[in-house]
């Protein structure tokens, strides 16, 4: 019967590399042996080609007799893990080597399992469960991965991928917390994350949303200006379209579509928390400003319209209950749906009428 390396062993790669047996650390001082074991653990229960192992061990310039040296390292790993030959956890395959290990004995694979369950919970609408699973998964991280492994290939190609997976999980956990109205709780964490990862736009967007929901709209707008300056200076780009959409939604809320702490249906029953009511007496405007309606109901003011600047604008449709600016700004007739031509309440001193 084939054994696994799970009996009494636990392997940790999400941070400084550790091997524990029955809770007691097992010292592995040989640098190449550590590199070999980590390479096998990253793809546990899969065949790792000999060429890949050699690349991780020696890079692009393997020494003469590298294959024989690799076989010696494999033999030493087998002695460490227990068992020999095909009965042990480390198997020889036609193209490479395979390490059999229970998923719950490797922190990386335990992390992947928990994040997968969290995604399924979020898709089913159970944000409380998703947040708890992601928090548990993130506790597996103890620091920067693979930094104590003497392999340039692993640090260059694998470590950034692992770090990105951690940030994705962290972003998803904050997303779940925001859906649960924990905006004030995540603000200190988001402040640290935007400082540590200034080019990661999603953290900035989450921070702005949390500030807005906490009643700190001015700080949210300052965050927007900060990230725009950072992206322009570092990358020479403007914010993505998603930022503009968020700003337009903020305009809608200021003009009467405001977010309540709990979403309510048209009958007044509570349906949970979120940005928009579950049902509303009427559909929000389909275009982008607080003064605009859908193209079917919008009209273009003539220069003689009262209160219009005479340069052309869009007025609210008849029967509209939401307010519009006291003075209309010009909108090019040929580009009426271009965001750059819309009146932006956060870029002017004009007040609502």
DRENPA-201547 format. One record per residue: x, y, z of N, C-alpha, C in turn; residue in three letters. Coordinates in pm, whole numbers, plus 50000, padded with zeros to 5 digits. Atoms other than C-alpha are relative to their C-alpha. Example, Ala and Ser with C-alpha at 12.3 -4.5 7.8 and 13.67 -1.06 7.14 Angstrom:
% DRENPA-201547
500894988150000512304955050780500905012050000ALA499184988149994513674989450714499235010950073SER
% end
This chain:
% DRENPA-201547
500854988050000500005000050000500885012550000UNK499194987850012501385034149898499715009450116UNK500144990849888501995057850188499995014349950UNK499894985650026501655095550199500925006050104UNK499134992949905503855120950370499195007150106UNK500864993049907500895131550579500064994850142UNK500035006049867501375108150875501005007050092UNK499164993049904502695131351144500735012049943UNK499274988950061504215155950894499065011649968UNK500694987950045503125191550824501025009049932UNK499084992050080504685214050559499445014149984UNK500414986050009504575252050554500915007349902UNK499244992450101505625272150249499525014449989UNK500534986450006503505303750297500675008650106UNK499154993249904506295321450477501324992650006UNK498775008049986509605307550604499684985149993UNK500275014250021509815271050501500204992250130UNK499945008149879509065247150785499474986049973UNK500485013850001508695209650821499834995850145UNK500275004349864507065196351137499574985349999UNK500435013849984506645160751254499444998550141UNK500715000749872504085155651529500155013050077UNK499914986849939504305192951593501405004750033UNK498624996449968508095192851636500745003749871UNK499294996250123510225211951376501094989949965UNK498965008950052512435189951160501025008749928UNK499004991450066515655208451072500474994049868UNK499475004050130516635206650703501015010849961UNK498974989850017519925224950672500555000549858UNK499455000150135520995214350322499135008649908UNK500754990550083519985242650086499334993149881UNK500565006650117519465220449781498874990550038UNK501065009049954517385195849980498725007850030UNK501164991449974515095224050093499355004249869UNK500544996050129514735236049735499254988649933UNK500655011550061513895201149611498674997050067UNK501235003249929511305195149881498915010349973UNK500974989550030509605228749822499474998549858UNK500445001850139509505222249446498984988749988UNK500945011250002507745189149507498715003550072UNK501194996449924505345204049762499115009949925UNK500804990450077504255232449531499064992949904UNK500845008150090502895205849295499794986250061UNK500185012749930502125179149552498934991649930UNK500905009750063500365147949418499965001449847UNK499844998950144501485157249066501454996749964UNK498645003050045504475145948864500735012949966UNK499174988550029507185172548862501134995449909UNK498965004750093509445168448555501415002350053UNK498594998849960513165163248607500565013449956UNK499494987250050513895193848394499585011650090UNK500484989449910511755215748623500785000050130UNK499245001049876513515203048933501435004949982UNK498644995450026516925209048778500045015249983UNK500054985450016515915244348682499875006850136UNK500154994149867514805251449039501284998750083UNK498805002449920518005237049180501215007949950UNK498764994150053520635251448945499785011049897UNK500254989750099518935275848710500364995249860UNK499715003250140520075277148349501354993449979UNK498665005950015523545263548417500194988350097UNK499825011649911523255228948578501404994249984UNK498655005750006526565212148661500004986749926UNK499905013250059527825180948495499564989350099UNK500515010449911526165149848632498855004750088UNK501084994449919523185170248753498904989750027UNK501065010149979520775141248705500374990450111UNK499575009049893522835118248926499945007150136UNK500084992449875523055145749189498555001350046UNK501414999149966519285150249173499504986950061UNK500415013049945518785113049232500494998350144UNK499495000649863520975115549544499155008450094UNK500874991649918518835144349674498654993250025UNK501285007149986515685124049611500134988850103UNK499785010849903517135094949807500035005650143UNK499944993949866517875118050103498615004750045UNK501374996149967514305131650087499194987850044UNK500725012149963512985096050102500354995550141UNK499605003549864514985088950415499355009550101UNK500594990149910513645121050569498524997450022UNK501455001649993509985113550490499574986050043UNK500355013749963510115076450565499534992249880UNK500405008350113509525047450332501015000549890UNK499065000750111511555036650033499294994149879UNK500535005750123510835028249671498565004149977UNK501384996950036507255026549546499054999650120UNK500855000449882505905020849897500065013050080UNK499854987549926507045055050019499195011249938UNK500774988650052505475089349968500625006549878UNK499314993850114508095100749713500234989449893UNK500015010250105507575081449391500825004549881UNK499314997650126509685078849078499044997249886UNK500905001250115507665084548760500835000349872UNK499225000350125508665080948393500695013249966UNK499434987050040509275118448350500545008050118UNK499554992149885510035129748705499684993250131UNK500265005149865509025125949069498675005650049UNK501314996349946505735127449259500024997950150UNK500075000849854505265134949628498544999050041UNK501365002049950502095120849782499905006150140UNK500194993549871500845142350066498545004350011UNK501384995649978497435149650217499935015249988UNK500124985650024496185184150114499975008050130UNK500094992449876495455194150472501325000450077UNK498694999849936499125188250559500955010149938UNK499204989650065500415215750328499205013050008UNK500764987749980499435251350415499555006249869UNK500394994450129499375261850050498734993449946UNK501175007050053496865235149950498795001850092UNK501104996849908494795241550263499455013949969UNK500424986550039494725278250161499144999549874UNK500775001150124493515268949811498634993850024UNK501285006449970490805246349951499035009850065UNK500874990549930489455273250182499535011249909UNK500434989350091489435300349914498994994849898UNK500995005850090487585276749679498644998750066UNK501275000849928484925270449942499405013850021UNK500494986349981484685307850004499365005349872UNK500614995750127484055314649635498634993849981UNK501305006750015481275288949633498975006250095UNK500934993949904479725304449946499565013849954UNK500354986750049479875339349797499044999149882UNK500895001750115478265327049475498604996250044UNK501305003949947475455312349687499375010950085UNK500544988849924474975345749864500284999550148UNK499685001149857476395334750200501305007550027UNK498814991849983478795363550256500624998350138UNK499455002549866479175356250628500934988149998UNK499165012050011480515321650549501245002849917UNK498864996850086482715334950269501055008050075UNK499064991749924484275361050497500754991650102UNK499345008349898484985335450771501004990449937UNK499095009350066486545310550528501245007149949UNK498844992550051488765336850369500895004750113UNK499194996149885489875349450709500824988250051UNK499265011949959490835313950804501124996749903UNK498975002750101492705309350476501175009750013UNK498944990049991494655341550524500864998250125UNK499205002749880495785330550869501124989949974UNK498945009450034497905304150694501295007249962UNK498824992550044500275331550578500785005150120UNK499124996049889503255338350805501075009849955UNK498984990950052505305361350582500164998249851UNK499725001250143506785364350234500394985749967UNK499705014050031506885330050067501344998449928UNK498815004750072510085312649952501215009250014UNK498874990949988512405340450071501234993250059UNK498865007149943514595315550259500384987749918UNK499675011150091514775291149964501045005049900UNK498924995050088518065295049771499804996049855UNK500295002850141516505293349426499515012849934UNK500394987850070516435323649201498764997649915UNK501165002950084513905306648974498725000150081UNK501195000249917511435300349254499645014050049UNK500284986549950511785335349395499545009349889UNK500374991350112511445351049051498664996349938UNK501175004450075508645330148902498834995450087UNK501075006049919506695314049186499575009150114UNK500344991649885506875337749483499045011349965UNK500974989550032505135367049304498604994649974UNK501325005950026502315343949195499304996750132UNK500585003049869501785332049552499565012850071UNK500354987449935501825367749682498745006149937UNK501194994850068499235377549420498744992550044UNK501165007949954496945349249531499585004450140UNK500354995049866497145362149887499245013349990UNK500674987150014496195397449779498604998349942UNK501345002750054493285383749575499054995250109UNK500835005049891492005364849878499675011250099UNK500214988849909492435395750095498965009749943UNK500974991350066490545416749844498604994150005UNK501315006649997487715391149830499425000250142UNK500504999749863487485390050211499475013850036UNK500474986449974487185427850230498705002649925UNK501244998650077484545426449956498834993850076UNK501055006549922482555401950168499665008250125UNK500244991949881482985423850477499205012649965UNK500774988350042481705454150287498554996449972UNK501385004450023478665434350179499264997650130UNK500605002149868478065427450549499955012850084UNK500044986949933478195464750635501075001450107UNK498894998549905481545461950813500995010649950UNK499144990150063482865493050640500915007150100UNK499164993149901484125509850958501114990750051UNK499005009549949485965478051065501174998449902UNK498945002750098487925474750739500795012549964UNK499314987750040488985511250708501465000450044UNK498574999849964492225508450914500834990449915UNK499285009750083493225477450716500185005449859UNK499904994750136492465494350384500985011649993UNK499004989249998494565524450484501414994149987UNK498695006450009497555501350537500224993849862UNK499855006950128496875482250214500255009949886UNK499774990150106496665513349995501395006150012UNK498634994949983499945525550146501024989749954UNK499055010550038501655491850089499904996349853UNK500225003850140500145485849741499295011649928UNK500664988150055499485520549594499504998449857UNK500425001750139499075507549238498874989749986UNK501095009650005496395482049328498685007650017UNK501144990950002493275501449231498834994950084UNK501195005249931490745477949388500015003350148UNK499934996149859491985485249740499575014550018UNK500424985949992491535522449674498485001049984UNK501454999550021488005516549542499264995250125UNK500635005049878487135496149851500125010250113UNK499834989949895488565522950076499065011749980UNK500924989050027486545550249905498574996150034UNK501365004649970483375529449933499774999250151UNK500135000949855484015522550302499895013950063UNK500074986349949484615559650366498645006149972UNK501304994450035481455569250182498904994550089UNK501045006149918479345544450374500135003850148UNK499804995449862480845557450699499665014850015UNK500364985949993479625592450617501175009449983UNK498794991850015483085605350524500265002349850UNK499924998250145482445616050165501185008649959UNK498884991350036485085643450167501304992149996UNK498795008250000487795618450260500004990449882UNK500095009050115486535594849990500435007149873UNK499604992550118486955622049729501505003250002UNK498554997749992490445630049858500774987449961UNK499385012650043491315593149814499984998849848UNK500105000750146490085595149457501065008849933UNK498984991150057492315624849383501404994450023UNK498685005649971495265607549550500364988849904UNK499685011450087495015575749346500155004649855UNK499834994850135494575595349024501395005949982UNK498674994250010497765614349096501074989149999UNK499025010949994499645582249184500074992749867UNK500005007350127498545564248867500555008549887UNK499484991250105499295594348651501525001450010UNK498574998049981502745598848803500804987349975UNK499255012450009503795562248820499834993149865UNK500305007750122502115547948509499635008749881UNK500414991450109501065577948304498624996849948UNK501355003650043497455566048295499015006750092UNK501094994949920494135579048417499274988150061UNK500745010749935491775559148638499144992649899UNK500825008250088489795530948482498585005150000UNK501384995750012486205535248373499204997250125UNK500725003549880485055518448692499985011350102UNK499994988849907486125549048888498925010149963UNK501004990450044483915571548676498604995150034UNK501305005749968480985547948722499695001850148UNK500224998449856481465548749100499655014450033UNK500284985949972481525586549096498595003749956UNK501354996950047478325587948891498954994450096UNK500945005849905476595564649133499935008650127UNK500004991049885477675587649416499145012249971UNK500824988650037476025616149225498524996650011UNK501395004349987472795596449203499575000050146UNK500385000949860472845590349576499825013950060UNK500124986549946473425627049653498725006749950UNK501174993450057470445635749431498714992950037UNK501255005949954467955613749610499954985049993UNK499985014650007468915577849533500874994350110UNK499025003249897470895576149857499924985950052UNK499905013549947472075544050012499514999850144UNK500405002049862470305532850328500844988850059UNK499205010549936472025510850580499434986249972UNK500635012650035469485483550501499135002349879UNK500834998850117467905478050165498574996150035UNK501395003049973464135478850176499254998749869UNK500835001750119461595466949926498965011049998UNK501024989850011458695488349807498964998950109UNK500945001849889456635473850093500615003950132UNK499344995749878459235485350347500674989050076UNK499375011049930460525450950443501495000049975UNK498555000250010464225447150510500464987949922UNK499505011150081466105426050255501484998550008UNK498555001449990469705430050364500665013349976UNK499244987750017472425455550308500635000349863UNK499384998750131473905469249990499935014249953UNK499914986350050474285499549766498685005049944UNK501224995950067470905499749593498804993350064UNK501205006849954467335492749700499714987949914UNK500365011950077466105458249598498955003449896UNK501004995050094463035474049441499765014550030UNK500264985849982462235510549387498745003549924UNK501214996250073459115528849273500245002049852UNK499694998550140460875535948945501474997049976UNK498635003850034464075526948764500915012150001UNK499084988550001467105549548819500345004249858UNK499644995350134468245570748524501004990849933UNK499135009350072469945550148257501295006449955UNK498754993550038472515576548170500755003550126UNK499005000049894475105589948405499925011050102UNK499994989249904474315622348582498735000650082UNK501194999149917471845630948858498895008049935UNK500994991750067470065654448621499514993749871UNK500295005750130469765630348325499074988150012UNK500875011750010467195604548225500444991849881UNK499655008150116467235577747958499835008349874UNK500014992250124467705589047601498605001649945UNK501364999050051464045582047529499235011350065UNK500754989849929462825606647792500725013250011UNK499234987749986465545633147769499735009349884UNK500184990050105465165665247575501165009650004UNK498924990150008467655691447460499415013850013UNK500534986649976467025726247593500375009449886UNK499704989250095466785754947351500705011250075UNK499294989049933468895785647422499095008850085UNK500884991149926465805804047545499424993650123UNK500585006849884464955777947812500435007250128UNK499704992949874464735793848156501034992450080UNK498975006149918467805787248363501104993349921UNK498975006550082469805773448069501025010349956UNK498934990950040473095788247966499885003949854UNK500154996850140471915788447606500954992649911UNK499015007250080474705765047495499594985549979UNK500465013650022472635733447494500204991750125UNK499895008549883471935709847781498934989449993UNK501055010049989469815680347883499165003350123UNK500874997049887466825687148103499334987350048UNK500645011849945464985662948328498664997849933UNK501285002950063461915645248182498845004550088UNK501184995749927458445655448282499664989750107UNK500395009249893457315640848612501144995050084UNK498865004749923460835635648742499985006450138UNK500014994949863461135639349119501395003050051UNK498664997149952464905641049148500485013549946UNK499594986350032466715674149132501125000249899UNK498894998150091469135687748880500715012950038UNK499274987849965471765715448900499225012549965UNK500724987550025470515750848915500375005949866UNK499574995050131472505758748602500544988549919UNK499605011250085473115735448312501365002749939UNK498704999050065476565728948174499894995049858UNK500115004250140477225724047801500254985249983UNK499805013950041476925689347654500034999749849UNK499915000550145478105683747300498924990849946UNK501105008050054475185671047094500494987149939UNK499495012050068477375646246904500634990250096UNK499335008849903478965632147218499285000750133UNK500794998249879476125634047470500204988850099UNK499805011149908477025600447617501454998250039UNK498585000749963480745607647656500185005650140UNK499924996049860481625609448024500745013150019UNK499194988049982484125637847971499195012749980UNK500784988050026481315661747863498935002150106UNK501054998649900479015656348162500385010150107UNK499794991249886478595681348440500364991550119UNK499545008049888480505667948741499885008250128UNK500204991749880479305680649080501235000750089UNK498824999549913482645672249246501135008649944UNK498964991450060484585694749007499555014549985UNK500494986550015482595726749044499415004550133UNK500574994449879481295749749314498505002049988UNK501434998050018477765750049169499244991550100UNK500805007249901475115739249415498734994649936UNK501275005350048471945719249373498895010550018UNK501124990449990468785739349309498944994450094UNK
% end
